[in-house]
Each structure stands twice: as C-alpha cells, then as structure tokens.
Amino acid sequence: MNDKSLRDLRRPSQPVSGKPPKITFPCDYSVKVVGDAADDFAAVVCQITCRHDPEFDATSVQVIDSRNGRFQSVRLTITATSEAQLKALFEELKATGRVHMVV
C-alpha cells in the first residue's frame, strides 16, 4: 500500500495556494451553533440570525441535543450576502456568552 495516496481526513485539504476557497455571494450558507442546552437557546440563535438575514426561515432549523443533554447544536441555513455579514453574525452569536462554537 502506498501511504502517500492516503489523505488525513482530520484536516481538510487546502488549495495549493494555501488560501481558503472563495465564496460566491449570494449563496445558501450552512451554520452550526453549539451552546449550553436551554429551552430558549434555539430561539435566541434564530432571533440573532434574523437580524443578519431578514429572509431567514426559522422553520428549517434543526436542534440536536448532545448525548448527555448538556449541549445543543442548532443547524440552520442562511442566505449569505457578504463576508461582512457572516463575520457580524458569528460575532453577535459569540457575544451572547451562551455560544461555545460557530461552524
């Protein structure tokens, strides 16, 4: 077996230039928000998301509890219009103090 043909799946492959792929706006953009489990966590995430994408459809949101119930992940899709919009959304979500990670 040739080890050079195997790819380490733990690290995403980078383009030759070392730069991340460029996003063409507008586009559908998936976001996963992880935070402490609470009855209103998904609602807070949706409220913030609506401020950054007025056309956001909250009915498509998926909420998944962690195995032990301590955390929740909220999966959603927005219409991304710019890098600035995405950055502002991520920063506002993290600023709540309730969000551990935005992917």
Buried (B, 14 or more C-beta within 10 A) or exposed (E): EEEEEEEEEEEEEEEEEEEEEEEEEEEEBEBEBBBEBEEEBBBBBBEBBBEBBEEBBEEEBEBEEEEEEEBBBBBBBBBBBEEEBBEBBBEBBBEEEBBEEBE
